Amino acid sequence: MAPAFQKPFIGIGILGLGVVGSGTVDLLQRNQAELEKKIGIPIQIRRIAVRNLHKQRSVQVNPALLTDNPYEVLDDPENDIICELIGGINPAHKYVMHALKQGKQVVTANKEMMAKSGHDLMHEAAHRKLDLLFEGSVAGGIPIIQPMKNALAGNLVQEVVGIINGTTNYILTRMSKDMADLPDVLLEAQKLGYAEADPSSDIDGYDAQYKIAILSSIAFTSRVNVNDVYVEGIRSLAQKDIAYARELGYCIKLVGIGKRLPDGRMQVRVHPALLPVSHPLAATSDVYNAVLVKGDSVGDVMFYGRGAGSGPTGSAVVGDILDTCRNLKAGSTGRVVCTCFEKRDIQPMDEVETRHYIRMSVQDRPRVLAAISGVFGDYNINIEAMIQKTIYGRQTDIVWLMHEAPGKAIREALQIIQNLDVVVEISNWIRVEE
Ligand SMILES: NC(=O)c1ccc[n+]([C@@H]2O[C@H](COP(=O)([O-])OP(=O)(O)OC[C@H]3O[C@@H](n4cnc5c(N)ncnc54)[C@H](OP(=O)(O)O)[C@@H]3O)[C@@H](O)[C@H]2O)c1
């Protein structure tokens, strides 16, 4: 039997006191008495490492707790749990590995680190029978990792689909509700603090790429190399696309999609998609996130809430801390280990079959439609619906909605169509999800 936990308190060392660190510290301090009752032992924040000791903090902390030397947190023998809330790969990965090698339990919200190099950390934690929990790394305050690893573990997950980036969801919501253009909404989102000064990680889809890589690795019990995950952001979306999609009965969302395929492979991808307005994810607006999990026994389960921010992500981090405290007390840390025991390949996007939305600008001349639809026909692509709108004088917008076709067929057909002399430009190509 594992030895009982002997200390009179559980010591917490925190790396980082930014957005998530502040939310975590605030919650641990605010609900301290309640948490002690829940766990049956005091939880003490012993030390917090920051970069700049003189920075104004959004949470009140005893200045004596702060240090600018992370090793004073990592090497303190009284710290049982290290919370890594710095972000990025370096030095976060080095610190987490150091903590594990010292026999410390680790809680992190670092999606980039877990997606890119979580494997060796999980391996080290399992080898030493330690907890390494990362609920805050995906969808902020929404519990999704723990439910998938525990309550839903009996299922073969068929699909995990989510709106997992609040910044882009806010931008798309505003574009849709207020008919605003992307650059204007992005500026507004930056002013409101919903988007970073450098918005690339959100806008270009990388943030969602890390998250869907993590979710798919859990869902399909396979390591997912984040570099193999197709990613396409929202930069090319125009107000027109939102309007035409609405006319066809759809909204446009940036989605992360993981699917189990019958041939043993999986789809893992991030891109804008047209979703029918009746789709369960379609009503997810503003900075909210939602994740839909399809299990072979449970059916559809939907998780919804705030996907980022100090309070919501702090809630996820503190949940992991409490879980770890309980495991420490019971001598049962390292119970839920890495579940990536399979090696599945990711289906290339050329093979992925979906329906498609294509917007193009063409000259307003006879036989244009025949020329274009002829090329689609050559590639076995069936047209489901079409909108044609003359914009100015001799130029026309044509929007096509296509039946299911593999990405390769559409890509090759569009390469030919864009060289037809009647075609001014292919303006956008967006996949349609059911
Ligand atoms: N923000 C969110 O809503 C959110 C949601 C989910 C997950 N996450 C993840 O949570 C993590 C933290 O994000 P955040 O938004 O809280 O970041 P943040 O606001 O930039 O805070 C980072 C903190 O780490 C400290 N720090 C940076 N480098 C350090 C170093 N070398 N040694 C010691 N301290 C260092 C900074 O110190 P100073 O304050 O002194 O500069 C700061 O307190 C990231 O992995 C992020 O992806 C964030």
PDBQT file of the ligand as one rigid body, heavy atoms in Angstrom, charges set to zero:
ROOT
HETATM    1  N1  LIG A 501      -4.641  33.626 -21.097  1.00  0.00    +0.000 N 
HETATM    2  C1  LIG A 501      -5.568  32.686 -21.194  1.00  0.00    +0.000 C 
HETATM    3  O1  LIG A 501      -6.771  32.976 -21.206  1.00  0.00    +0.000 OA
HETATM    4  C2  LIG A 501      -5.164  31.242 -21.263  1.00  0.00    +0.000 A 
HETATM    5  C3  LIG A 501      -6.164  30.254 -21.379  1.00  0.00    +0.000 A 
HETATM    6  C4  LIG A 501      -5.797  28.913 -21.397  1.00  0.00    +0.000 A 
HETATM    7  C5  LIG A 501      -4.455  28.572 -21.321  1.00  0.00    +0.000 A 
HETATM    8  N2  LIG A 501      -3.502  29.559 -21.245  1.00  0.00    +0.000 N 
HETATM    9  C6  LIG A 501      -2.096  29.155 -21.145  1.00  0.00    +0.000 C 
HETATM   10  O2  LIG A 501      -1.621  29.462 -19.838  1.00  0.00    +0.000 OA
HETATM   11  C7  LIG A 501      -0.243  29.803 -19.884  1.00  0.00    +0.000 C 
HETATM   12  C8  LIG A 501      -0.030  31.187 -19.292  1.00  0.00    +0.000 C 
HETATM   13  O3  LIG A 501      -0.728  32.129 -20.085  1.00  0.00    +0.000 OA
HETATM   14  P1  LIG A 501      -0.993  33.614 -19.564  1.00  0.00    +0.000 P 
HETATM   15  O4  LIG A 501      -1.995  34.195 -20.486  1.00  0.00    +0.000 OA
HETATM   16  O5  LIG A 501      -1.282  33.611 -18.105  1.00  0.00    +0.000 OA
HETATM   17  O6  LIG A 501       0.419  34.298 -19.846  1.00  0.00    +0.000 OA
HETATM   18  P2  LIG A 501       0.931  35.703 -19.330  1.00  0.00    +0.000 P 
HETATM   19  O7  LIG A 501      -0.194  36.550 -18.898  1.00  0.00    +0.000 OA
HETATM   20  O8  LIG A 501       1.880  36.197 -20.348  1.00  0.00    +0.000 OA
HETATM   21  O9  LIG A 501       1.759  35.315 -18.008  1.00  0.00    +0.000 OA
HETATM   22  C9  LIG A 501       2.978  34.651 -18.047  1.00  0.00    +0.000 C 
HETATM   23  C10 LIG A 501       3.607  34.738 -16.670  1.00  0.00    +0.000 C 
HETATM   24  O10 LIG A 501       4.826  33.989 -16.669  1.00  0.00    +0.000 OA
HETATM   25  C11 LIG A 501       5.866  34.787 -16.134  1.00  0.00    +0.000 C 
HETATM   26  N3  LIG A 501       7.113  34.368 -16.774  1.00  0.00    +0.000 N 
HETATM   27  C12 LIG A 501       7.398  34.376 -18.094  1.00  0.00    +0.000 A 
HETATM   28  N4  LIG A 501       8.629  33.874 -18.307  1.00  0.00    +0.000 NA
HETATM   29  C13 LIG A 501       9.112  33.547 -17.098  1.00  0.00    +0.000 A 
HETATM   30  C14 LIG A 501      10.330  32.986 -16.649  1.00  0.00    +0.000 A 
HETATM   31  N5  LIG A 501      11.302  32.658 -17.493  1.00  0.00    +0.000 N 
HETATM   32  N6  LIG A 501      10.493  32.768 -15.312  1.00  0.00    +0.000 NA
HETATM   33  C15 LIG A 501       9.500  33.090 -14.456  1.00  0.00    +0.000 A 
HETATM   34  N7  LIG A 501       8.332  33.617 -14.815  1.00  0.00    +0.000 NA
HETATM   35  C16 LIG A 501       8.141  33.850 -16.124  1.00  0.00    +0.000 A 
HETATM   36  C17 LIG A 501       5.499  36.210 -16.432  1.00  0.00    +0.000 C 
HETATM   37  O11 LIG A 501       6.159  37.046 -15.496  1.00  0.00    +0.000 OA
HETATM   38  P3  LIG A 501       5.912  38.641 -15.478  1.00  0.00    +0.000 P 
HETATM   39  O12 LIG A 501       4.467  38.816 -15.102  1.00  0.00    +0.000 OA
HETATM   40  O13 LIG A 501       6.834  39.139 -14.423  1.00  0.00    +0.000 OA
HETATM   41  O14 LIG A 501       6.217  39.104 -16.860  1.00  0.00    +0.000 OA
HETATM   42  C18 LIG A 501       3.984  36.154 -16.255  1.00  0.00    +0.000 C 
HETATM   43  O15 LIG A 501       3.654  36.354 -14.900  1.00  0.00    +0.000 OA
HETATM   44  C19 LIG A 501       0.143  29.684 -21.367  1.00  0.00    +0.000 C 
HETATM   45  O16 LIG A 501       0.670  28.400 -21.596  1.00  0.00    +0.000 OA
HETATM   46  C20 LIG A 501      -1.172  29.850 -22.109  1.00  0.00    +0.000 C 
HETATM   47  O17 LIG A 501      -1.178  29.205 -23.357  1.00  0.00    +0.000 OA
HETATM   48  C21 LIG A 501      -3.826  30.871 -21.213  1.00  0.00    +0.000 A 
ENDROOT
TORSDOF 0
